[in-house]
Amino acid sequence: MKWVTWEQVGVDRMACAWLITKYLDSEAEFLFVPAGQKPLPKEAEPFDLPGVRLSHHRGHCTFYTMLREYDLHDPVLERIARVVDEADTVQEVTLESAAPGLDVLCRGLRLISPDDRVALERGRLIYEALYAVLASETEIP
Amino acid sequence: MEQPQAPSWVLLVYKIPREPTSSRAAVWRKLKRLGALLLHDAVWVLPATAWTREQFQWLAVEIGELGGEAYLWESSLLLNGQAEALQQQFQARVDAAYQEILGELEQNEADLVALSRRYQQVRAQDYFHSALGLHVRERLMRARGGLTS
């Protein structure tokens, strides 16, 4: 299946792409359009764009929305959603020390990648690593 | 943080139902947290960067979800000197916050944990890279002790 989002992927879109490939669609193919471009390709599911189903809702990031929309219940994924929330959206209360660093790393990863597709692929390693660390922390609230 | 290339600004105008007040307050606090300036009690403005553009877009969508309405523009100022004046307003506010931190650093038993946190919050709003920010950073590092470089 095809998935479409804006160019210049960052922390939230890398997280979503990792989630999509790992949990929803191992054959996922990602398309990228310039920010704000309409119409979107019809055959692709849009994500992390303002106003679509898989997007920010009620101040939460798209990754958080995707867990709800696809009924994924995993305390580690929930925790990652909080990290991405803090990294990608304006939050008043911050609890996740990994968040600002994750944002910086994902932006840097895009800078050193030749295109968005490669950036998403490389980003998967970051989220695998994040998942492993958070899973190893025994007390997940 | 990315330096705005041309002096271009993102502008947000919104209206949100009076009740519940918590929604109104949440939006207002987010705007403050982003470091947006409210011009003439009418228009919220931020220097345009990929990041501020995206944050305002999400906020506009959120306002819609809260039953409000939001318009978002990107524009540049047409009168000479106004961009500089606006930039100075941003800078003045950030510098005032930095000064406050410096003032508290002078005190005995300053709460370095709280101050370093405040420094990071101010820095996130320091769109024009105030020199004072570097100064605060150095002072915090010195106050912490140990190596400063």
Interface residues (C-beta under 8 A of the other chain):
Chain A: Q8 A35 P50 G51 S55 H56 H57 R58 G59 T89 V90 E92 P100
Chain B: A26 R29 K30 R33 L34 A50 R53 Q55 Q57 W58 L59 A60 V61 E62 E65 Q120
